[in-house]
Amino acid sequence: MEKWLIGFGALIIAVLGITVAALLRGSNQITENNATISNQEDNKMAETNQNNNKSLVVYFSRTGENYGVGEISVGNTAMMADYIAEYTSADKFEIVSVKPYPNNYQETVDIATEERNSNARPEYVGDIDIAYYDIIFLGYPIWWSDMPMIVYSFLDNHDFSGKMVIPFNTHEGSGSSGTYQKLQSELSGATVRDGLALSGSTARTDSGKRQTLNWLKDLGF
Ligand SMILES: Cc1cc2nc3c(=O)[nH]c(=O)nc-3n(C[C@H](O)[C@H](O)[C@H](O)COP(=O)(O)O)c2cc1C
């Protein structure tokens, strides 16, 4: 075969090869660009959800000696509060007593009894303006078949009208002890949704976390 013909053939093959490579690269770029666009859209949706969400988790929870689960540095209700805030991207406000409850269980029980008998409104540290939020998750342990009095302090200090309140609580056998209905009558201008009650020990387990997330999914989060 003539040399020029071999050279020409090689040239054609090289040009074809470059064209095919360029086409392939182009199609990869399109795929990559589409992936980028869809990631950007996902991010935008996540941002919109966060902005529309305007959810707040308010909770009271005690650390120290606990009757059911021993010595704890994160309270049972605080565990649930964390699952909820993490899943819904909600802000968090912890109700912390100005006068800390003792580490000792029995001493706390004595103080709680006194607070309940005197219908006290214990002071808490700082505060949060709830006006910005549409949805307020409210968490507490059951104390004497009711919410701790310091939770009533928070309720008294805020206007819940127009808010959606979603309660959650931990306990050692009392369930929610009628507190969700109580909340609805306390906060007449708010809509109180059905809450989730977990035993203190369950709240600390994977199962407790799963139950909390399933409950949130059922609520539409
Ligand atoms: C003062 C006090 C009273 C309590 N009263 C009840 C009660 O009436 N019913 C119940 O099921 N659990 C009762 N408990 C147990 C707590 O509800 C339970 O340990 C809860 O998980 C504690 O949550 P925390 O770790 O978030 O504070 C009481 C605990 C304390 C300290």
PDBQT file of the ligand as one rigid body, heavy atoms in Angstrom, charges set to zero:
ROOT
HETATM    1  C1  LIG A 301     -39.623  14.553  91.391  1.00  0.00    +0.000 C 
HETATM    2  C2  LIG A 301     -39.902  13.423  90.464  1.00  0.00    +0.000 A 
HETATM    3  C3  LIG A 301     -41.188  12.947  90.326  1.00  0.00    +0.000 A 
HETATM    4  C4  LIG A 301     -41.468  11.922  89.419  1.00  0.00    +0.000 A 
HETATM    5  N1  LIG A 301     -42.758  11.500  89.276  1.00  0.00    +0.000 NA
HETATM    6  C5  LIG A 301     -43.044  10.553  88.354  1.00  0.00    +0.000 A 
HETATM    7  C6  LIG A 301     -44.389  10.144  88.137  1.00  0.00    +0.000 A 
HETATM    8  O1  LIG A 301     -45.337  10.610  88.751  1.00  0.00    +0.000 OA
HETATM    9  N2  LIG A 301     -44.610   9.177  87.196  1.00  0.00    +0.000 N 
HETATM   10  C7  LIG A 301     -43.611   8.603  86.490  1.00  0.00    +0.000 A 
HETATM   11  O2  LIG A 301     -43.873   7.764  85.642  1.00  0.00    +0.000 OA
HETATM   12  N3  LIG A 301     -42.313   9.003  86.653  1.00  0.00    +0.000 NA
HETATM   13  C8  LIG A 301     -42.028   9.938  87.571  1.00  0.00    +0.000 A 
HETATM   14  N4  LIG A 301     -40.719  10.351  87.742  1.00  0.00    +0.000 N 
HETATM   15  C9  LIG A 301     -39.675   9.737  86.899  1.00  0.00    +0.000 C 
HETATM   16  C10 LIG A 301     -39.296  10.639  85.719  1.00  0.00    +0.000 C 
HETATM   17  O3  LIG A 301     -40.432  11.024  84.998  1.00  0.00    +0.000 OA
HETATM   18  C11 LIG A 301     -38.368   9.893  84.755  1.00  0.00    +0.000 C 
HETATM   19  O4  LIG A 301     -37.237   9.408  85.441  1.00  0.00    +0.000 OA
HETATM   20  C12 LIG A 301     -37.936  10.779  83.619  1.00  0.00    +0.000 C 
HETATM   21  O5  LIG A 301     -37.440   9.985  82.574  1.00  0.00    +0.000 OA
HETATM   22  C13 LIG A 301     -36.873  11.770  84.012  1.00  0.00    +0.000 C 
HETATM   23  O6  LIG A 301     -36.551  12.545  82.882  1.00  0.00    +0.000 OA
HETATM   24  P1  LIG A 301     -35.289  13.512  82.807  1.00  0.00    +0.000 P 
HETATM   25  O7  LIG A 301     -34.061  12.640  82.845  1.00  0.00    +0.000 OA
HETATM   26  O8  LIG A 301     -35.442  14.160  81.473  1.00  0.00    +0.000 OA
HETATM   27  O9  LIG A 301     -35.383  14.467  83.940  1.00  0.00    +0.000 OA
HETATM   28  C14 LIG A 301     -40.422  11.349  88.659  1.00  0.00    +0.000 A 
HETATM   29  C15 LIG A 301     -39.119  11.813  88.838  1.00  0.00    +0.000 A 
HETATM   30  C16 LIG A 301     -38.852  12.834  89.717  1.00  0.00    +0.000 A 
HETATM   31  C17 LIG A 301     -37.447  13.339  89.865  1.00  0.00    +0.000 C 
ENDROOT
TORSDOF 0
